[in-house]
Amino acid sequence: MTSRSTTIINGQYLLLMEGEVGGGCEREKSAISYLGLHDRWKSGSLVVDIRRYAQVGMGKVVIISIWLLLRILRPPDAHSQRAMVMRNVHVFSINILTMVGKKEWKVTDIPDLSGRVAIVTGGNTGLGYITVRELARNGARVYMLSRTESRALAAIEKIKTELGSELKPEIEYINFNLLSLKSAKKAAEEYMQREQRLDILVNNAGIMATPYELGPDGIEMQACNGTGHFALTVTLIPILKDTAAMPGSHVRIVNITSGGYMLANMTKPDFTSLEGLNQKTFGTWGRYGLSKLTNILLTNELQKRFTAAGINNIYCLAVHPGAVNTELSRGLLESWPFLAPLRRVGRMMTTNPDRGALTQLYAATSPEVVEKDLKATLLFPIAQVEAKASIAKDKDGKLGGDFWRLCEELMRQKA
Ligand SMILES: NC(=O)c1ccc[n+]([C@@H]2O[C@H](COP(=O)([O-])OP(=O)(O)OC[C@H]3O[C@@H](n4cnc5c(N)ncnc54)[C@H](OP(=O)(O)O)[C@@H]3O)[C@@H](O)[C@H]2O)c1
């Protein structure tokens, strides 16, 4: 028997179709995988997440409707002649859909950003570098917030060369160290002395899988992926609010998380105290997962607070960029140096930073974020809304609230 259920997630219509899994379904399964759909086996059923279809244009929606109809009308006897014909027709319609092509957001879809001002943390390499370059290419004045001046200035020069002198890109540098709450607060204050507006804040800097070590504020280094960005963002709130009040503005706060936030499920998150945040027992990956969870919790909390304050044109989003070939594996190699020979394999299994940065560029610039009201959403590549796992939904707001209060307290003590 085929069963169907519907639910609403993040304001999007989500249709889940569950069909029995047998030999006859194999072709469907491969066609669906080919489509790049979010399919997964669930208690012996093939669960197809139709949300991705829902994001395509009307023509494709018609094809999907036919496909669904055929799916529903499939006769109970899966081995009958009629069933075989119908299965072929509906696999064929999937193939047509694939040929028509899913609409994928492209870097050329970035609108004109003249007059807008942006901050990108960790912009000197990897995903941040591409983000700075593309924002500047489209006319934004961009501040690269980085911890090492020489690396930042070299990156700015490289971007200017890549973009060419005709574009006259405006890229500035401010020193910013995620590990120090004082440094993050100071960077925000310096920015506010230099600028009157902040349209786009991309909290991108981060480390992954580093060995256990406390930073200068006594905060575990990976946890600083969350605390450092809290200090920066919260200090910038006045200018973000001022910008939101300007005519025609729509402010974006984009927090780069990771699908690895799910690793936090292996831990017992405790954000009620510094000791809880610093727990050593979670292991390298557990601590990375927790830090990336805090990037999502910050997104949720910021959005909640803006909404409560009656501000509706600040859009806070969390973005997982995918598996991207960047320098992020530095931490991994510090923890497990013997993995160094596998770097080439890693490169083969990851995408390039140009493609990896697309989802954060979409979140930072696309008018669709406003049109679809993508507030407090989690995006997966490329520019797809992804349902949050319950640990990140944080329905009762406990984890997010605890994290917020702890960071406020740490800032009172250290910044
Ligand atoms: N690459 C992936 O597959 C992937 C997957 C999921 C999520 N992400 C997330 O994407 C973000 C960007 O990572 P990436 O892949 O582009 O890595 P990357 O190439 O290593 O770049 C990380 C950036 O963060 C900066 N940074 C690190 N620690 C800092 C600190 N204490 N203070 C200030 N800046 C600091 C680095 O500066 P330095 O150059 O000075 O070290 C660098 O600019 C991270 O938040 C990461 O968690 C990446």
The ligand as a Gaussian input file, in Angstrom:
#p B3LYP/6-31G(d) Opt

LIG

0 1
 N       34.782000      23.739000       3.878000
 C       33.752000      22.974000       4.220000
 O       33.581000      21.846000       3.729000
 C       32.749000      23.466000       5.214000
 C       31.636000      22.646000       5.509000
 C       30.710000      23.090000       6.419000
 C       30.889000      24.300000       7.050000
 N       31.987000      25.078000       6.768000
 C       32.129000      26.376000       7.469000
 O       32.487000      27.379000       6.539000
 C       33.189000      28.421000       7.218000
 C       34.373000      28.854000       6.377000
 O       35.288000      27.780000       6.335000
 P       36.239000      27.461000       5.098000
 O       35.859000      26.123000       4.648000
 O       36.272000      28.564000       4.156000
 O       37.619000      27.311000       5.885000
 P       39.036000      28.052000       5.731000
 O       39.473000      28.040000       4.327000
 O       39.905000      27.415000       6.761000
 O       38.697000      29.554000       6.164000
 C       38.388000      29.848000       7.491000
 C       38.540000      31.328000       7.727000
 O       38.256000      31.570000       9.112000
 C       39.328000      32.314000       9.639000
 N       39.530000      32.078000      11.063000
 C       39.810000      30.914000      11.687000
 N       39.986000      31.134000      12.997000
 C       39.838000      32.461000      13.190000
 C       39.925000      33.300000      14.312000
 N       40.262000      32.836000      15.511000
 N       39.712000      34.623000      14.150000
 C       39.402000      35.117000      12.933000
 N       39.328000      34.387000      11.828000
 C       39.546000      33.064000      11.956000
 C       40.541000      31.876000       8.865000
 O       41.586000      32.826000       9.021000
 P       43.129000      32.404000       8.820000
 O       43.326000      32.275000       7.341000
 O       43.878000      33.544000       9.425000
 O       43.322000      31.122000       9.538000
 C       39.963000      31.833000       7.473000
 O       39.900000      33.121000       6.950000
 C       33.545000      27.872000       8.594000
 O       32.676000      28.456000       9.546000
 C       33.271000      26.394000       8.483000
 O       32.888000      25.824000       9.714000
 C       32.904000      24.685000       5.853000

